Amino acid sequence: MGIIDREFVLETLRVSPRYCAQLTPKYISSTMAFVGALRKMGYSKRELDKNEIFDTSLIEKVHPGKDHYGDGIALSGT
């Protein structure tokens, strides 16, 4: 079994039918703000770059373009 297989994808959709593989800019910026907070609290010795946290290369290959959350596609059928 690979990390991502058919059953994993189906389970993800069962848990969150509004799921979209593309990460939103707000999600990434929120995470980066949290990284800053962790640094200030002493949990990290240095500021991390977003490329150290996110590898979006696979998502960009299979889901080019922006996320579907803002245009309602991910919300259809609910």
MARMAR-795499 format. One record per residue: residue number from 1; x, y, z of N, C-alpha, C in turn; residue in three letters. Coordinates in steps of 0.001 Angstrom, whole numbers, plus 524288, in hexadecimal, padded with zeros to 5 digits. Atoms other than C-alpha are relative to their C-alpha. Example, Ala and Ser with C-alpha at 12.3 -4.5 7.8 and 13.67 -1.06 7.14 Angstrom:
<atoms>
     n   n.east   n.north    n.up   ca.east   ca.north   ca.up   c.east   c.north    c.up   res
     1    8037A     7FB5A   80000     8300C      7EE6C   81E78    80384     804B0   80000   ALA
     2    7FCCC     7FB5A   7FFC4     83566      7FBDC   81BE4    7FCFE     80442   802DA   SER
</atoms>
This chain:
<atoms>
     n   n.east   n.north    n.up   ca.east   ca.north   ca.up   c.east   c.north    c.up   res
     1    80349     7FB59   80000     80000      80000   80000    8036F     804DD   80000   MET
     2    7FD3F     7FB0C   80023     8050A      80D7E   7FC5F    7FDD6     803AF   8041E   GLY
     3    801D6     7FC20   7FC3F     80361      81982   804B6    7FA7C     801C8   7FE89   ILE
     4    80526     7FE57   801CF     7F7E6      81DDD   7FC5F    7FE05     7FBEB   7FC27   ILE
     5    8026E     803C8   80379     7EF48      8137D   7F680    7FA2E     80141   7FF96   ASP
     6    8058C     7FF0A   800FA     7E125      812A4   7F22E    7FCDD     80056   80518   ARG
     7    802E5     80011   7FB13     7DC0E      80F47   7FFC8    8010D     804E5   80344   GLU
     8    7FEAF     7FB37   7FD2A     7E352      81ACC   805DB    7FCF0     804A1   7FDDA   PHE
     9    802D7     7FBB3   8027D     7DD3C      8242E   7FC16    7FA36     7FFB1   80152   VAL
    10    80592     8009B   7FECA     7CF9A      81E9F   7FE36    7FEDE     80135   805B9   LEU
    11    800BF     7FED7   7FA6F     7D11D      81F5C   80D04    80062     805E2   80102   GLU
    12    7FF7A     7FA50   7FF76     7D5A7      82D7E   80BF2    7FAFE     802B6   7FE4A   THR
    13    804D8     7FDA6   801E3     7C994      830D3   803FE    7FB5D     7FECC   8038B   LEU
    14    8042E     8013F   7FC44     7C0D3      829CF   80DC9    80058     80395   804C6   ARG
    15    7FF35     7FCA6   7FB6D     7C6BA      831BF   818E1    7FEBF     805AA   7FEAA   VAL
    16    800CB     7FA98   80188     7C655      83E88   8116C    7FE65     80056   7FA45   SER
    17    801BD     7FFBC   80572     7BDE9      83EEF   80521    8012B     8053F   7FD72   PRO
    18    7FEAB     7FADF   80225     7C1E2      84D22   80370    805DA     8008E   7FF03   ARG
    19    7FA55     7FFE9   80085     7D03F      84989   80240    801B5     80198   7FA84   TYR
    20    7FD71     7FE8B   804E0     7D885      84FD3   7F79A    805D8     7FF5A   800F1   CYS
    21    7FA79     8012F   7FF40     7E699      84B67   7F5CD    8036D     804E2   80007   ALA
    22    7FCC2     7FB4D   8005F     7EBB9      858FB   7F2A8    7FFEA     80302   80525   GLN
    23    7FFA3     7FCF0   7FB2F     7F08E      860A9   7FE63    7FED5     805B3   7FED0   LEU
    24    80151     7FA80   800DA     7EB00      86E4B   7FFAB    80465     80380   801FE   THR
    25    7FC29     7FC45   7FDF5     7F3C6      87A21   80176    7FF00     80148   805C7   PRO
    26    80140     7FEDD   7FA86     7EC8E      87CDC   80E41    801CD     7FB93   80395   LYS
    27    7FE3D     80479   7FCD8     7EFA1      86F1F   81341    805E4     80045   800CE   TYR
    28    7FA4B     7FFAD   7FF9A     7FE0C      870CC   81044    8019B     8049F   80365   ILE
    29    7FE8A     7FB73   7FCD1     7FEAB      87E7B   81621    7FE9C     7FF2D   805BA   SER
    30    8016F     8012E   7FA9C     7F78B      879DA   82252    80410     7FC6D   80284   SER
    31    7FBF8     80388   7FE07     80147      86ECE   823DF    8050F     802F0   80108   THR
    32    7FB24     7FD0F   7FF57     80C9E      87827   8220E    7FFAD     803AE   804B3   MET
    33    800AE     7FCC6   7FB50     80709      8812E   82C82    800A0     7FCA5   804E2   ALA
    34    7FF6A     803A1   7FBA2     8063F      87571   83595    805BF     7FEA1   800D2   PHE
    35    7FA5F     8010F   7FFA2     8147E      87259   83283    802BA     8047D   802CE   VAL
    36    7FDC7     7FB76   7FD51     817E1      88028   836BD    7FEE0     7FFEB   805D2   GLY
    37    80170     80060   7FA74     8108A      87E33   84375    80331     7FBCA   802C1   ALA
    38    7FCCD     80432   7FDB6     817AC      8715B   845FC    80599     801D6   800DF   LEU
    39    7FAA9     7FDDB   7FF7B     8249E      87869   843C6    80049     803A6   804AF   ARG
    40    80010     7FC43   7FBA7     82116      88342   84D50    7FF7C     7FD50   80546   LYS
    41    800B9     802DB   7FB18     81D15      8794C   85799    8048E     7FC4C   8012D   MET
    42    7FB6D     80332   7FF13     82A05      87229   85629    7FFA2     7FA5B   7FE35   GLY
    43    80093     8055B   801E1     824FE      865CD   84FAB    80326     7FEF5   7FB0F   TYR
    44    7FCC4     80079   804B1     82D14      86858   8437C    8048E     803B8   80093   SER
    45    7FB56     7FCB7   7FF6B     83AE1      86DA2   8431F    80096     803FD   7FBA7   LYS
    46    7FF96     7FC5D   80469     83906      87488   83616    7FAD8     8004B   7FD10   ARG
    47    8048F     7FF7F   8035E     82ED1      87963   82CB0    8006C     7FBFE   7FB98   GLU
    48    80019     803C8   8043F     82B02      86EDA   82303    7FDB8     80286   7FB24   LEU
    49    80209     7FE2D   804F7     828B7      871C7   814B3    7FB5B     7FC95   7FE7E   ASP
    50    80498     80318   80166     81BBF      86D70   80EEF    80172     7FB2E   7FCCB   LYS
    51    7FE58     80485   8030E     82321      86462   805B7    8022D     7FB9B   80368   ASN
    52    7FE53     8040A   7FC59     82850      85D25   8119B    7FB50     7FD28   8025F   GLU
    53    804BE     80241   7FDBC     81A60      85A6B   815FC    7FC94     7FDA6   7FBC2   ILE
    54    80382     801A5   80430     812D5      85929   80955    80305     7FE7D   7FB21   PHE
    55    7FE22     8019D   80524     816AB      85176   7FD51    7FB1C     7FF6A   7FCAD   ASP
    56    804D7     7FFEF   8030D     80BD1      854E9   7F3EF    800C2     7FDF6   7FA72   THR
    57    7FEDF     801A3   80560     81243      84F0F   7E7DC    7FC2C     7FBDB   7FE07   SER
    58    803A7     80402   801BD     80962      84318   7E753    7FA8A     8024A   7FF33   LEU
    59    8052B     7FD91   80081     7FD07      84AF9   7E9B1    7FFCD     80358   7FB10   ILE
    60    7FFF1     7FCA8   804A0     8010E      85498   7DF0D    7FFD6     7FCD2   7FAF4   GLU
    61    8003A     8035B   804A7     802C1      84942   7D575    7FA86     7FDD2   7FF24   LYS
    62    8051D     80280   8009B     7F5A2      842CB   7D81A    7FB71     803CC   80072   VAL
    63    80429     7FC1D   7FF4F     7EDF1      84F09   7DB75    80238     80566   7FEDA   HIS
    64    7FDF7     7FACC   80144     7F369      85AB0   7D412    7FBBC     80420   800C9   PRO
    65    803C0     7FBCD   7FF44     7ED0B      867AC   7D6A0    7FE9B     800CA   805B0   GLY
    66    80172     7FEA8   7FAA3     7E688      86D45   7E281    7FC5B     7FBEF   80265   LYS
    67    80389     80385   7FD36     7DE9D      8662A   7ECBC    7FA59     800FE   7FE5B   ASP
    68    80583     7FF91   8015D     7D004      863F7   7EB2A    7FC9B     80218   80471   HIS
    69    8032D     7FE54   7FB7F     7CBC0      868E9   7F87D    7FD29     80521   7FEF2   TYR
    70    80249     7FADC   800CF     7C94E      876F1   7F448    7FBC7     8003C   7FBDB   GLY
    71    803D9     7FFAD   80438     7C16C      873FA   7E817    7FB7C     7FC25   800AD   ASP
    72    80470     8034C   7FEBF     7B853      86A18   7EE6A    8001D     7FA85   7FDDF   GLY
    73    7FFDD     80542   8023C     7BC68      85E00   7E6B6    80097     7FBE6   8044B   ILE
    74    7FF2F     803CB   7FBD3     7C139      85729   7F2F7    7FB38     7FF8D   80382   ALA
    75    8049F     80007   7FC9C     7B45D      85A7C   7F9A1    7FB44     7FD80   7FD59   LEU
    76    80490     8021F   802B9     7AB71      854AC   7EF48    7FE7D     7FAB1   8021F   SER
    77    801F2     8050E   7FE3D     7A314      84939   7F311    7FF3D     7FF9A   805D6   GLY
    78    800C4     80038   7FA4A     7A1E6      84CF6   80166    7FB0D     802C6   80177   THR
</atoms>
